């Protein structure tokens, strides 16, 4: 992770020598940035800051690297520092506005974009982006104003499958009304998805409806017992990489259980295909396909990062609230064989949190902006001890001492989480008691990382498999989210 925002340590070099050295390091950082090595670039920009702590540009550059890594809280801090040093530094306003936009802090974002617009009133890009931010704010206000409890909690209940007729001209996979889901149908559905063909919406709605019924019976923290399970991290709409996982490790089955640890959707442009494939296997094998909720299984994130627009483009808008209600029902965590906790994000802002407290969380809602549910979806580990505010702007950063205390107090051997891109697809920390697993290789077609999954046995032994990104049709990430793509987020 990039260092937190700190003023430079005093150095003994002359100002001219420091500036020259910083300029050289900046060139190295810029090269790393162009090659999409954003974490390494951020580290180099930090070196520049140590050499020249009063140069706003270096903070602005690190803010840009943090934006690319989705570290929006850190980007705001860097932009704040840049503007404290130079109130006329236009990129500081722009980058702070972009970070606030990503956090759905629309008023703050619009305020900064208006500053940029006053300075560059004829810049067409600036004008367009300010209008986009204002439009997003208006849409969010309108959606909040018209939302009702029925919209949030009764969409599945209102769904009447008998009203949906399969036209005689339809030639895709069929699922007879009076038959349960079969592996043959799931395979045919996957093959249709692979060819970018649509499967009839009636069958998609039926999977969602049956999925919801299954999830209602599951606990907030699910206990799993078995000799082995494959744990996968974020897949983020990278359908062809999901198929590669199944090629390497075979399809889910009662003899081959999986746990996908959240963030199935957004960013990638086949989010619908990913989540429906996972849901179909859950309906087919409820005890062999296990799913936890990620921070992207939420209304706020899906509106920003493409999933809702993708569903509307591929099927219809009325399917969106169905997904929202199903996502609300996803479990928040798993305990594997009483010794491994699996959750999407991380640990908590206070010590003393117990598994029983997690079991008692009311999960059937949009994730809040604070509290246990928020933190387990959003938090990240850090190398240093203790806790710090999150680099993302939501959740907390927690050190290895926090991890050790939590695991020991709850009688656990390991914590497996996801939520962060890792160059090798996984990372072990805290004497291998904390594992991050990420299963979206070459994330967003730009990061160059590997993907990975884990085989976990009954005694918490872990075996990692790495894999590379697979070819896919010519469709860019965020293809259905013109808003965020416009801002380079």
C-alpha positions in Angstrom: 0.0 0.0 0.0 1.2 3.6 -0.6 2.3 5.4 2.5 -0.2 7.5 4.4 0.0 11.3 3.9 3.0 12.5 6.0 5.1 15.6 5.7 8.7 14.9 4.7 11.5 14.0 7.1 14.0 16.7 7.2 16.9 16.2 4.8 20.3 17.7 4.7 20.6 18.2 0.9 20.5 21.7 -0.5 17.3 22.9 -2.0 18.8 22.7 -5.6 20.1 19.2 -5.0 16.8 18.0 -3.5 14.8 19.5 -6.4 17.1 17.9 -9.0 16.9 14.5 -7.3 13.1 14.8 -7.0 12.8 15.6 -10.7 14.7 12.5 -11.5 12.5 10.4 -9.2 9.4 12.0 -10.7 10.5 10.8 -14.2 10.8 7.3 -12.8 7.4 7.6 -11.1 5.7 8.9 -14.3 7.1 5.9 -16.3 5.7 3.5 -13.7 2.4 5.3 -13.9 2.2 5.0 -17.7 2.9 1.3 -17.3 0.0 1.0 -14.8 2.2 0.2 -11.9 0.3 2.6 -9.7 1.4 1.4 -6.3 5.1 1.6 -7.3 4.5 5.1 -8.8 2.8 6.3 -5.6 5.9 5.1 -3.7 8.1 7.1 -6.0 6.0 10.2 -5.7 6.3 9.8 -1.9 10.1 9.9 -2.3 9.6 13.1 -4.2 7.6 14.5 -1.3 10.3 13.6 1.1 12.8 15.5 -1.0 10.6 18.5 -1.8 7.8 18.6 0.8 6.5 22.0 -0.3 5.9 21.1 -3.9 2.1 20.7 -4.6 2.7 18.8 -7.8 4.1 15.8 -6.1 1.1 15.5 -3.8 -1.1 16.0 -6.9 0.6 13.2 -8.7 0.3 10.8 -5.8 -3.4 11.8 -5.6 -3.7 10.7 -9.2 -2.0 7.3 -8.5 -4.3 6.8 -5.5 -7.3 7.5 -7.7 -6.2 4.8 -10.0 -5.9 2.4 -7.1 -9.4 3.3 -5.8 -7.8 4.8 -2.7 -10.2 7.7 -2.7 -9.6 8.8 0.9 -5.9 9.0 0.4 -6.4 10.9 -2.9 -8.5 13.5 -1.1 -5.8 13.9 1.6 -3.1 14.4 -1.0 -5.2 16.9 -2.9 -5.9 18.8 0.3 -2.2 19.0 1.0 -1.5 20.1 -2.6 -4.1 22.9 -2.3 -2.8 23.9 1.1 0.6 24.5 -0.5 -0.8 26.1 -3.7 -4.4 27.2 -3.8 -4.1 27.9 -7.5 -3.1 24.3 -8.3 -5.9 23.4 -10.6 -5.2 19.6 -10.7 -5.7 19.5 -6.9 -9.3 20.6 -7.3 -9.9 18.2 -10.1 -8.5 15.2 -8.4 -10.2 15.9 -5.1 -13.5 16.4 -7.0 -13.0 13.0 -8.8 -12.3 11.2 -5.5 -15.4 12.7 -3.9 -17.4 11.8 -6.9 -16.3 8.2 -6.6 -17.4 8.3 -2.9 -20.8 9.7 -4.0 -20.0 13.0 -2.2 -21.7 14.9 -4.9 -21.8 18.3 -3.4 -18.1 18.3 -2.5 -17.3 17.0 -6.0 -19.4 19.7 -7.8 -17.8 22.4 -5.7 -14.3 21.5 -6.8 -15.4 21.0 -10.5 -16.9 24.5 -10.5 -13.6 25.9 -9.4 -11.9 24.2 -12.3 -14.6 25.4 -14.6 -14.2 29.1 -13.5 -10.5 28.8 -14.3 -11.1 27.0 -17.6 -14.6 28.0 -18.7 -14.0 27.1 -22.4 -12.5 23.7 -21.8 -15.1 21.3 -23.3 -13.9 18.4 -21.2 -14.3 20.4 -18.0 -17.7 21.6 -19.0 -18.9 18.1 -19.8 -17.6 16.6 -16.6 -19.2 19.3 -14.4 -22.5 18.7 -16.1 -22.1 15.0 -15.6 -21.5 15.4 -11.9 -24.5 17.7 -11.5 -26.6 15.2 -13.4 -25.5 12.3 -11.1 -26.3 14.4 -8.1 -29.8 15.2 -9.4 -30.5 11.5 -10.2 -29.4 10.4 -6.8 -31.7 13.0 -5.1 -34.6 12.0 -7.3 -34.0 8.3 -6.7 -34.0 8.9 -2.9 -37.1 11.0 -3.1 -39.2 8.4 -4.9 -37.8 5.3 -3.2 -40.3 3.4 -1.0 -40.0 0.4 1.3 -41.7 -1.6 -1.5 -39.0 -0.7 -3.9 -36.4 -1.9 -1.5 -37.8 -5.0 0.1 -40.7 -6.4 -2.0 -39.5 -6.5 -5.6 -39.0 -10.3 -5.5 -42.4 -10.9 -3.9 -44.1 -8.9 -6.6 -42.4 -10.8 -9.4 -44.9 -13.0 -11.2 -43.1 -15.5 -13.6 -46.4 -16.6 -15.1 -46.8 -13.2 -16.7 -43.6 -13.7 -18.7 -44.1 -15.7 -21.9 -41.3 -17.4 -23.8 -41.9 -16.6 -27.4 -42.0 -19.5 -29.8 -39.2 -17.9 -31.9 -36.8 -18.1 -28.9 -34.1 -20.7 -29.7 -31.9 -20.5 -26.6 -31.6 -22.7 -23.6 -35.0 -23.9 -22.1 -36.0 -24.5 -18.5 -39.5 -26.1 -18.3 -41.7 -24.5 -15.7 -42.4 -27.8 -13.9 -38.8 -29.0 -13.7 -35.9 -28.1 -11.3 -32.8 -26.5 -12.6 -30.4 -28.9 -14.3 -26.7 -28.9 -15.0 -27.4 -29.2 -18.7 -29.4 -25.9 -18.6 -26.6 -24.2 -16.6 -24.0 -25.4 -19.1 -26.1 -24.3 -22.0 -26.6 -20.9 -20.3 -22.9 -20.5 -19.8 -22.2 -21.3 -23.5 -24.8 -18.8 -24.6 -23.2 -16.2 -22.3 -19.8 -17.1 -23.7 -21.0 -16.3 -27.2 -22.6 -13.1 -25.9 -26.1 -14.4 -26.6 -29.0 -13.7 -24.4 -30.9 -16.3 -22.4 -34.6 -15.6 -22.0 -35.4 -13.2 -19.3 -38.0 -15.5 -17.7 -35.2 -18.0 -16.8 -33.0 -15.2 -15.5 -35.9 -14.0 -13.3 -36.6 -17.5 -12.1 -32.9 -18.0 -11.1 -33.1 -14.7 -9.1 -36.3 -15.7 -7.4 -35.1 -19.1 -6.4 -31.8 -17.6 -5.4 -33.5 -15.2 -3.1 -35.5 -18.0 -1.4 -32.3 -19.9 -0.7 -30.5 -16.9 0.7 -33.4 -16.1 3.1 -32.8 -19.4 4.8 -29.0 -18.8 5.3 -27.4 -17.1 8.3 -25.5 -13.9 8.3 -22.4 -15.8 9.2 -22.5 -19.3 7.6 -20.6 -22.2 9.1 -19.1 -24.6 6.6 -17.7 -28.0 7.4 -15.9 -30.1 4.9 -12.6 -31.6 3.8 -11.9 -28.9 1.2 -13.3 -25.8 -0.4 -12.0 -23.5 -3.1 -12.1 -19.8 -2.1 -12.1 -17.1 -4.9 -11.8 -13.4 -4.5 -13.2 -10.5 -6.5 -14.3 -11.4 -10.1 -15.7 -8.0 -11.0 -17.5 -8.9 -14.2 -14.6 -10.7 -15.8 -16.6 -13.6 -17.1 -14.0 -15.2 -19.4 -11.6 -15.3 -16.4 -14.4 -16.9 -14.3 -14.7 -19.6 -17.0 -10.9 -20.1 -16.8 -11.2 -20.8 -13.1 -13.7 -23.5 -13.8 -11.5 -24.9 -16.5 -8.6 -25.1 -14.1 -10.6 -26.3 -11.1 -13.7 -27.8 -12.7 -17.3 -26.7 -12.1 -18.8 -26.5 -8.7 -20.4 -29.8 -7.5 -21.1 -31.5 -4.2 -17.6 -33.0 -4.4 -16.0 -29.6 -5.4 -17.5 -26.8 -3.3 -16.6 -23.1 -3.9 -16.8 -19.9 -1.9 -16.8 -16.7 -4.0 -15.9 -13.8 -1.6 -17.9 -10.9 -3.0 -17.5 -8.2 -5.7 -19.0 -10.3 -8.5 -20.1 -7.2 -10.4 -19.1 -3.7 -11.5 -16.0 -2.6 -13.4 -16.0 -5.5 -15.8 -18.5 -5.5 -18.7 -19.8 -9.0 -18.2 -21.0 -8.6 -14.7 -24.5 -9.9 -15.5 -23.0 -13.1 -16.9 -20.7 -13.6 -13.9 -23.3 -13.1 -11.2 -26.0 -15.2 -13.0 -23.5 -18.0 -13.5 -22.7 -18.0 -9.8 -26.4 -17.7 -8.8 -27.3 -20.6 -11.2 -24.8 -22.9 -9.5 -26.1 -21.8 -6.1 -29.6 -22.8 -7.2 -28.4 -26.0 -8.6 -26.1 -27.0 -5.7 -27.0 -24.9 -2.6 -24.6 -26.7 -0.4 -21.7 -26.5 -2.9 -21.7 -22.9 -4.1 -21.2 -20.3 -1.4 -21.3 -16.6 -1.8 -20.5 -13.6 0.5 -21.5 -10.0 -0.1 -18.8 -7.5 -1.2 -18.9 -3.8 -1.0 -20.0 -3.7 -4.7 -23.1 -5.8 -4.0 -24.9 -2.5 -3.2 -27.2 0.0 -4.8 -24.8 2.9 -4.4 -21.9 1.1 -6.0 -23.9 -0.5 -8.8 -25.3 2.8 -9.8 -21.8 4.3 -10.0 -19.8 1.5 -11.5 -21.9 0.0 -14.3 -23.9 -3.0 -13.1 -27.3 -1.3 -13.1 -26.7 0.2 -16.5 -25.5 -3.2 -17.8 -28.6 -5.0 -16.5 -30.8 -2.3 -18.1 -28.9 -2.5 -21.4 -28.9 -6.3 -21.6 -32.4 -7.0 -20.2 -34.6 -4.3 -18.6 -34.7 -1.8 -15.8 -37.3 -3.6 -13.8 -34.7 -6.4 -13.1 -32.5 -3.9 -11.2 -34.5 -3.9 -7.9 -34.6 -7.7 -8.0 -30.8 -7.8 -8.0 -30.7 -5.2 -5.2 -33.0 -7.3 -3.0 -31.0 -10.5 -3.7 -27.8 -8.8 -2.9 -29.3 -7.6 0.4 -29.8 -11.3 1.4 -26.2 -12.4 0.8 -24.4 -13.7 3.8 -21.6 -11.4 5.2 -19.1 -14.0 6.2 -18.3 -17.7 6.4 -16.4 -19.7 9.1 -14.7 -22.7 7.6 -14.3 -25.7 9.9 -14.4 -23.5 13.0 -10.9 -22.1 12.2 -11.0 -19.8 9.2 -13.1 -16.6 8.9 -13.8 -15.5 5.3 -15.3 -12.0 4.7 -14.8 -9.5 1.9 -13.1 -6.5 3.4 -11.5 -6.6 6.8 -11.6 -6.0 10.5 -13.0 -3.3 12.8 -12.3 0.1 14.3 -12.4 -1.4 17.9 -11.1 -4.5 19.6 -13.4 -7.0 21.2 -15.6 -7.8 18.2 -16.9 -11.4 18.4 -18.3 -13.8 15.9 -21.6 -13.7 17.7 -21.7 -9.9 17.1 -21.2 -10.5 13.4 -23.9 -13.2 13.5 -26.4 -10.7 14.9 -25.9 -8.0 12.2 -29.1 -7.1 10.3 -27.8 -7.7 6.8 -31.0 -7.2 4.9 -30.3 -3.6 3.9 -28.1 -1.3 1.9 -24.7 -1.3 3.7 -24.3 1.7 6.0 -21.4 4.1 6.0 -20.1 3.1 9.4 -20.3 0.2 11.9 -19.5 -3.5 11.8 -21.3 -4.2 8.5 -19.6 -1.3 6.8 -16.1 -2.2 8.1 -16.3 -5.9 7.3 -17.1 -4.9 3.7 -14.6 -2.0 3.3 -11.6 -2.3 5.6 -8.1 -3.1 4.6 -4.9 -4.4 6.3 -1.8 -2.2 6.7 1.8 -3.1 7.4 2.1 -1.0 10.5 0.5 -1.7 13.8 -2.6 -0.2 15.2 -5.3 1.5 13.1 -5.6 4.4 10.7 -8.4 6.0 8.7 -9.0 4.1 5.5 -7.1 5.1 2.3 -10.5 4.4 0.6 -12.4 7.0 2.7 -14.7 4.2 4.1 -13.8 1.6 6.7 -10.5 1.4 8.5 -6.9 0.3 8.0 -5.8 -2.3 10.6 -2.4 -3.7 11.5 -1.1 -7.2 12.1 -1.5 -6.7 15.9 -5.2 -6.1 15.4 -5.5 -9.2 13.2 -3.7 -11.4 15.8 -5.8 -10.1 18.7 -9.0 -10.7 16.8 -8.1 -14.2 15.6 -6.9 -15.3 19.0 -9.9 -13.9 20.9 -12.3 -15.8 18.5 -10.3 -19.0 18.4 -9.5 -18.8 14.8 -6.4 -19.7 12.8 -6.8 -17.5 9.8 -8.6 -14.6 8.2 -9.2 -14.7 4.4 -10.4 -11.5 2.7 -10.4 -10.0 -0.8 -11.2 -6.4 -1.8 -7.7 -5.5 -3.0 -5.9 -6.1 -6.2 -2.6 -8.0 -5.6 0.1 -8.3 -8.2 0.4 -12.1 -7.7 -3.3 -12.6 -7.2 -2.8 -13.2 -3.4 -0.8 -12.1 -0.5 -0.1 -13.6 2.9 0.6 -11.4 5.9 0.7 -11.6 9.7 2.7 -14.8 9.8 0.4 -16.2 7.1 -2.6 -15.8 9.3 -4.1 -13.1 7.0 -4.6 -13.8 3.4 -5.9 -11.5 0.6 -7.2 -13.4 -2.5 -8.1 -11.6 -5.7 -9.5 -13.5 -8.8 -9.7 -10.8 -11.5 -6.4 -11.0 -13.4 -5.3 -7.9 -15.4 -7.9 -6.0 -13.4 -9.9 -3.6 -15.7 -7.7 -4.7 -18.6 -5.0 -2.5 -17.3 -3.3 -3.6 -14.0 -1.2 -6.6 -15.3 -1.8 -8.6 -12.1 -2.4 -12.3 -11.9 -5.5 -13.9 -10.5 -5.6 -16.6 -7.9 -7.8 -18.9 -5.9 -7.1 -21.0 -2.8 -7.8 -24.6 -1.8 -8.4 -24.7 1.9 -8.5 -28.0 3.8 -10.1 -28.9 7.1 -7.0 -27.9 9.1 -6.8 -24.5 7.4 -3.9 -25.4 5.2 -3.9 -23.3 2.0 -2.7 -24.1 -1.5 -2.7 -21.3 -4.0 -3.3 -21.5 -7.8 -2.4 -18.5 -9.9 -3.6 -17.8 -13.4 -3.4 -15.2 -16.1 -6.1 -13.1 -17.8 -7.9 -14.8 -20.7 -8.8 -13.3 -24.1 -12.3 -11.8 -24.3 -14.5 -10.0 -26.9 -13.5 -6.5 -27.8 -15.5 -4.6 -25.1 -13.7 -2.2 -22.7 -14.2 -2.2 -18.9 -17.0 0.0 -17.6 -18.6 -0.2 -21.1 -22.0 0.4 -19.5 -21.0 3.2 -17.1 -20.4 6.3 -19.2 -20.2 8.4 -16.0 -17.3 6.8 -14.3 -15.4 6.1 -17.5 -15.6 9.7 -18.4 -13.7 10.6 -15.2 -11.1 7.9 -15.7 -12.3 6.0 -12.6 
